[in-house]
Amino acid sequence: MSVNQRPYLTLQPAVNTTTVVTTTTTTTTYAPIHLPPLPPPLSPKDPKTYPLLHANLPKSLRNFPLVFPGGTRATFRDGDGGEEDMQEEQEVMGGQGWRMLKRDEASDAGVSSVGLAEAVERYGKKRSHGGLDLMEGVEQTSLSAPPRKKARAATISPVNAAAPPSPLPSPRGSPVPETALPENIWPSAPPSGASSPFQPDLSLSTLLTLPSLLNHFSSLPAPLQSHFLLTLLRHSPLPVLRTLNSVLIPTLARDFITLLPPELVSHVLSFLPFPTLARASRVSRTWRTTIDSDPVLWRDLLKRTDIWFGGGSEDAFINAIYTRRRHSPPSSILPLPHPYKILFKSRYLTRTRWVNVAEPRHVSFPAHGSSVVTCLIFSHGRIISASDDHSIHIYSPSTGELVRSLHGHEGGVWALAASKDILVSGSTDRTVRIWDLTNGRCTHVFGGHTSTVRCLAIVKPEWVDVEQEGGGFVKERWPKRTLIVTGSRDHTLRIWTLPRSSDPEYRCFGADDGEVDPTDVCDADENPYHRAHLQGHDHAVRALAARGRTLVSGSYDCSVRIWDIVTGTCKWVLTGHTQKVYSVVLDPIRNQACSGSMDGSVRVWNLHTGQLIHVLAGHTSLVGLLGMSPSHLVSAAADSTLRIWHPDTGELRHTLAAHTGAITCFQHDEFKVLSGSDGNLKMWDMRDGSVVRDLLTGITGVWQVVFEGQWCVAASNRNDATVLDVWDFGREEDGEWLGEPSGGMYDEDGYSEREEDEEEDEMGAPRIRRMFALREEDKEGEYEEQDQADVDAMDQDLLIDSDTEESGDIDIDEDDEAGVGVGGSGTHVMGRLGGVTASRWAPNELGERQAGGGSRLPPASTPSMRMQVQEPPAFEQRTLPSTDETPTRPRIRGVRRR
């Protein structure tokens, strides 16, 4: 069939049989029904209705070779790309007598070019030559009318004649008006044929050409099929495209995450930002497992977003997460994410939420009446505050409800430290108490200090560098068991073993009797948990910091001492400050210790050599607060400024000067600094030193401030009343948000109690068990001796000289600086100081200790440096070193009799 030949429809003759007395068969033949020709394709013009109307076809579908049936070769060229092809041909290089051929041009030389219509028709001839009709399902007949018998029109009307079985529309349908067709397509019927029983319309013509179109499409090569389909899509309206999309997308979708090797998947995902990764992890369980468990992906993301801090902070976080999972296996059915992913989420939210959340959830409630909050910590979802009203309170951060109140101290509580469900407190009553936070019970009372316990710390086992005798360092785990270090105004420090929940309780004699002085009845050497008594300072111990085997103490005697916690020896005496030392911090990663003094300077010392590394000058008054993070050292002073230093070079990075009074408290991380002063609580940007926001304004003063993760807690004074304010910077969609504790010390222990006992040294758990066993034996002996004494008293009427029970008490002077001395472990309050004057306790430059250096003491060079673990002789009075020249004289203990 040629292009100009119109299709036609040939109907089978209708046979109508009528049975009467005689049988008459009438055969009616019809002339061929010519179908209307298909109109030329419409050209859509609205790109909104036809989104792919002006879409560019790929070059591979605009120009490609064809091989027709019979071996004829041609090149298909799309008409839309003609100008572009001509431009490309013009760019072909050539010269005199030569021309550079493009790819495949040599083989295609002399080959004609065809368009879409011609290519389809030439491939259609293949099926025609093969004996297949162009219109399947329609019988093909000759153009001449078939022979027929003359019908008897009077007997049966052709209109009412029975039609043969056919899927065609009913012949009673209304024909298409001629005015609706582009031309009159109905030729005159042959003179001998009957008229057509119906007149087909344009939709029928289109429907009957679909089978032929399908056969044509199947015989086309793949490039021509693609071009043809894209041409149809360009002329398809939006509803049609949507339908196709709903079918194609699920069919063609391939999960490359599961098909590609893990290395390639990690590389591909590394190009995605964090919000996109978060959405991708919600696609399926497989995607979530793959994304969450990829350590390289999250490590690179931490570094790429500039929230990788180094300094061992990432390793500490990972160890804490793995330890938590080992001790408390989660019940989630999904695989657990890698700790790097949890760390990224924590730091990402910390950096964004604290700045972008304009109005965080805020709860404010009264606490401790009008007393000063001396200590404030946030631990495991608890707010723990201590006050000079002798009490310790535990609050819920979400509601502000007072969960529990701990009573037992007979003086103000000035030092706090927590580990999991254990709380350690130090007080002006000269005792150290250990509390069970699950029930609020005081399980242990340690006595031994003869003055206020001013500072304390919990030291957990960790891997540290230990110097060898022959030189060099080796990694060892110290201490073998968690310890408590306390510093007092009695000039000494003491080291205790932190009792476990399964250990026997210990209370020094008369601890619960408010009328008994603990210093008169408590002997630390009888305490099985007491490990060492560190003596050497000539004045009150104001601050301490401890990690691993290293203990740093700062004293009012203007010196800093470096101690070995395990042996109890003083390794270095660091001198150089000319005024009292109020604050110290420890940097084990850089093997440095920093100290702040009333002389306005901050000094950085080397822990291994005792040498002075830097003197950070700039403050003009007492430096009472120091803070250390992996990348920053922050100092706060009574001159109303904070300064941010580089811990390696000692370079001053920023000076935070917006407060009008002495800095009373602060805490910082790698993103922000929160500082409190007389009238407000401010948040600073650590990166540029600018003020981000004011959390509190118009108040009398801020006692303390702490934050962790999404929580921030501040204790302040308003109208002679103490108030706690709690801010929550998280959102509901954030989920679990694990914060990094200040100082990088986590509560999770990497070793079980059994492993600790196996590694415990001779002063640890075995000693505790031995001493408790001895105490039981002593009690039995005491009972027997008491019975015999009663008999002797009855017989001889022996009297005990009461004069031997008396002891001289010397009261302790408080800090001699106005407003100085408020604060707990690691956070202190400083008052306004008119200026800095030389202390009479400053070392003499002509003396043995040279300013700016440290003197090393042999382990056994001084009796006061030795660990006192032996039981003293009975009834022997033990006195402290001479304190006649000290401004604060500790209480002198008298003779105690049992």
C-alpha positions, 0 to 999 in steps of 0.5 A: 500500500502506497502512502497516498492510498487510503485504507478501506474496510471490506465487509463479508456478505450478510446472509439472511435465511427465512424458513416458510413453506419454501426456503428463500436465501437472500445474499446481500453484498456491500461495497467496500467501506473506505475509512477516513484518512488520518488527519495530519498530526497536530502541533501542540503549542502549550508547554504547560500541557505538554512538558516534553514539547521542547525537550532536547533529544540525546544526540545518539537519537538524532543521528544514527546509522540504519540498515534496511531489509535487503541490506540498504544502508542509511543515516537517520537524521532528526529534522530538529537537529539539522542546524546543529548538525550543519554547524558541527559539519562546518567545524570539521577541520580540513586542508588543501587536498584533505579533510578530517573525517568524523567518527563513522563518517568513512563507513557512512560516506555516500549513504543517504539520510532518511527521516522518521516517516520514511524510515518507518515506511521502509521497515514496514515494507519488510512485513508487507513482503513477508505476507503480513497485512498492514491491518491485522484483523481486517480481511483484505479484498480486491478493489473490484466489487465481488460478484453478487446476485441481484437482491430483492429489495421489496422482500428484505430491506438492506438496512434491516438485513442481519449483519455478520458477527463483528466487533465493529460498532452498531450500524445504527450509530449516527455517521460523522457529518461530512462537515466535520471531515476535512474533505468528502471521503465517501465515494459513490457506491458501485451501481450493483452493490447495496448501500453501507449499513453504517458510516465509520468515523475517524476514531475507528480509523485510528483504532484499526491502525494500532495493530499495524503500528505495533507491528511496525514498531516491533520491527524497528531497530532500538535507536529508531524505537527510542526516537519514535517513543520520545517523539510521542512523549513530546506530544503527550499531555501532562496526564498521560506523562503522569500515568507513564511515570507511575508505571515506569518509575517502580519498574525501572528503579534499581537500589544502587545502595545494595548493588554497589560495593560498600566502598563505592556506596560510601564514596557516593554518599559522601557527596550528600549533605547531612539533611539529605543523608537523614532523609535517605536513611528513612527510605528503607531499612537497608538504606538506614543500616548502610548509612548509619553503620558507615564509620568512614562516611560520618568521620569524613562528614565530621571533618568536612563540616569542621566539627572534628575536634581531635585531642582524643575527644572522639575516641572518648565518645566512641568508648563511652557509647560502646561501653554503654551498649555492652553494659545495657544492650538496647532492645531495638530491632534495627542495627545500632548506628556507629558512634560517629553518627551519634557524635555528628548528630550531637555536635550538629544539633549543638552548633545549630540549635543553640543559635537558631532556636529563638525561644527555647522551652524555659522553666523557672522555679525557686530553690534553697530559699535565699541561700547561695548555690555553691555547686551545680551539676547536670548528670544523667538527666538530673539537676543536682544543686548544693547550697550553704544551707547544708542541703543537696537537692535533685530536680527534674530538668523537664518539670522543675520538680524537686525529686529528692532532698539529701540531708546529713551534712552539718555545714555548707556543701562546697564540693560535688562530683557525680558518677552514674548513681553515686554522688560525692559531697564535701562540706564545711563540717570536714566530712566527705559523704557518699550518696546513692542517688536512686534512693537518696541514702547516705551510704558512707561518711569519711572523716579525716580532714581537719578543715573545710573540704573545699574541692574534690574530684572522681578519678576514673581508670583510663589509659595513660602514658607512664614514664619508665625508669630507663626513659620513654613512656608506655601505655598503662591503665590507671588507676586500677579502680575509681578513686576520690581525691579531696582537697581541704583548707587543712593544707592537705589532700586525701585519696579514697577508693570510691565504694561500689554499691556492693561494698560494705558501708562505712561511717566514721564514729559519731558521723550522725551525731551532730554534737560530736566533732568529726575531727575528734572521733574520725581517724582516716587510717581506720577507714578501709577506703582511705588510700593516701594522705598527701601533705606538702602545701603550706596553706589551704588547697583551693583547687585540684584536677585529676586524670589517670595517675596525675593530680594537680593541686593549687594552693593559697601558698602560691604554688602548684603541685603535681602528684602521683595518685598511685604512689602518693608522691609529689613529683613537682612543685611549680612556683612562679605565681606571686599570689594565691592560686585559685584555679587549675585545669589538667590537659592530659593530651598535651601533658600540660597543667594550667593555673590561675592566680590572684596575680592576674596571670595564667601559667601553663606547665609541662607535666613531665618536666615541671617547666613553665611553658607559657605565661598568659598575661592580660587579666588585671585581677584575680583569675578564679576560673579556668576551663579546658576543651580540645581546642581552647583554654578559657580564663575568667577573672574579676576584671569582668572579662573572659579570654580565649587562648590557644592551648598550644601556642598561648596566643590570645584569640578573643577577649570577651568583654561585655559584663560589668562585674566580676565573672562569677561562673562560666562553662564552655565547649567548642562552640560557645561560652556561657558566662554569668556576672552581677546582672546577666547570663550571656552566651558567646560564640567561641569562633568569633567572640561575639555575643549570641544572646542574653539568657538572663538579664535584670537579676541580682547575680548568677551563682552557677551555670552548667549545660550538656547537650540540649539542656542549660541550667543556671542558679541565680539570685532575684529579689533575695530569692534563689531561682533555678532556670532551665532551658531546653534547646531541643525539638521534638524531631531531634530524638535522642541528643547525647551531649558531651560532658565538660572535660571529656570525662564520661561515667561509663567504665570500660571494665567490670567490677570483676576485672577491676578487682583482678587488676587492683593493687595491694591498696585496693579491694583486697585491703578493704576486705582485710580491714573490714575483717580486722574490724570485726575481729577488733569488735569481738576483742573490744567486747571482751575487754569492755566486759573485763573493764566493767569487772575491774571497775566494780572491784577497784572503782577505777576512774578515768581522768576526764582531762585526757578527753579534752582537746583544744579547738582552733576555729578556721578563718574563712577566705579573707577576700571579700566575696571570694570563695563561693563555688564548687568543684570546678566552678567558683564565684569571685567578688569584686577586688579593688586590686592585686597586692603582693602576698606574704606567702609568695616565694622568695626569689632568693629562696630554694624555689625559683619563679617560673620553674618546678622543683622535683622532690624525691619520693621519700625525701620528706616524711610528709610525702609518704602514704600513711597507711600504718596504724598509729600507736595507741594514745599517741597524739598526731599533730599537723605541721606548724601553722603558726604563720598561716592566716587560716589555722586548721582545727587541732585534733585532740587525743581520742580514746576508745 
